[in-house]
Amino acid sequence: MDEGLGVGRVTSTGPAQTSRRHRGGEMMNRAVQVQMRLTLWLLPWAAAAGVMGVGGVQEGAAGGGGDTISHSLTVVQRLEALLLQGNGSDVSLRVETPSADEVKVIQAHSLVLSLQSPTFEEMLLGRNGSLLVLKESADCAAVFDKFIRYLYCGDISLRLDQATPLHKLATKYQVMGLQQGITQYMTQNLARDSPSGHVAGWYDYALQAGDVTLQESCLRYMAWNLSALLQSGEWVSISSQLLMTLLQRSDLILQSEMELFAALETWILQNGPDGLTAENALRAVRYAMMPPRELFRLQTQSPVLARYQESVRDLLYMSYQFHSASPLHMAKFFDVNCSLFMPRNYLSPSWGSSWIISTPTRDDRSTSFQTQLGPSGHDSGKRVTWNALFSPRWLPLSMRPIYTETGAMQPTRVDGGRPRIIITPATSSADFAGVNFQKTVLVMAQQQGKLVVKHVYNFHQSTEENGDFLAQADLYRRTSDYLIDGSLFLHIVVKPLYQTLITTKN
């Protein structure tokens, strides 16, 4: 037997066979007939390839413990050759762009198209003659041959810029396996470098296509790695809808609110949006999170604020009041729970500290760091020292060893430990009155050579409060997605949230 015929079992990298619904018994019978015809149609090529002979034997296969003979790779290779050579084709696909300046003709086989795509099956049933004219956008037409090859071979190679048009084709022709595969590809390649950026473009497409999974993945990646987006060439080209969606989030991760305002100013100057869009965007900035000196500098030097200052005058005025009065006094007259007075996840040292834990499964670790008491100018000079404890195998009280009066330890369950972080102030202070401290732990990961945020956990004292802290992390495996060179990379953010008090009546 020829050794080049793919002896042995080979697993295809393509998605699983597309599942479809057929209307009524007639559609079901037609599907069975098509499959039988395809089997008979492939039989000569299978026999020539040696599929009907002996070779590639696996013992103990499912279904009675029999052996399996597999030459699936050879069949795929024969199908690809069939497509390339056009042998036995019974349909011509004429792919035209809207301007008709580009035409592509592909010789195909209706059996393969019908089995892989419900849309093609319906189109082929209603066709007249062997020609099928398909109207596609220029970007889809450019990758249409790749799409058709996938229907024959079950695998596909693609670049970042080809993901969107291929996803469009998979959606249009109801090739669900390919659609899901490309969504997964896009989700896994959000951090990859590209000349002009791609994440914002993928988000806009996902929003238009109704792909909720891809939409949420793109939005979460941009929000959690906003500094990288602000510094990329893609930032100035994002849509106004995406801009407002990002500005309204409290879970943005970036250096400071000043960094966000500078990027917004660049976006406005570059895009020249209408007045309402610019005003809405500027009103989403949290000016109270900027020091008074920076606010004053913006008012005197920012060309955008010089033009739209009347639109945000009330916010600037409230921000100055916020910095000049004590938070307790401010809370008597204003709603300090509104977004203007709520910090985002700022990475600057005033708001937290990074923490690298080597061999995180070995034993408990602790660290200390300082943050400013609050964003108010009244509190900016005050510091709070925090103690953080990381336990890789913390046990609930019900699972801990029990000691008797004589000091002897009674046996109890010791399994089920899980990672936990506790963050508490080193001392108490009267200045804490009216302030609620929310802690946020950012878990970093390395993707495509970049340090990115993989998970965000919010709590008030212990990660036990949310119950899923590192629940999916395999910290014992050095190649874990949660570890970088065997270490756990964390960043702790402390966000002071002022509490609204009972309003004083005159």
LINKAGI-V458074 format. One record per helix or strand. SS is the DSSP state (~ for helix, > for strand). FROM is the first residue (numbers start at 0). LEN is the number of residues. If there is no record, write none. Layout:
BEGIN
SS|FROM|LEN  SS|FROM|LEN
END
This chain:
BEGIN
~|2|3  ~|23|26  >|56|2  >|67|2  ~|71|14  >|90|6  >|102|6  ~|109|7  ~|117|8  >|130|5  ~|137|5  ~|143|10  ~|159|13  ~|175|13  ~|198|11  ~|211|13  ~|225|5  ~|234|3  ~|239|8  >|252|2  ~|256|15  ~|274|9  ~|286|3  ~|291|10  ~|302|22  ~|326|5  ~|338|3  >|344|2  ~|348|3  >|351|7  >|364|8  >|382|12  ~|396|3  >|401|2  >|408|2  >|417|8  ~|429|3  >|434|13  >|449|10  >|461|1  ~|462|3  >|483|1  >|486|12
END
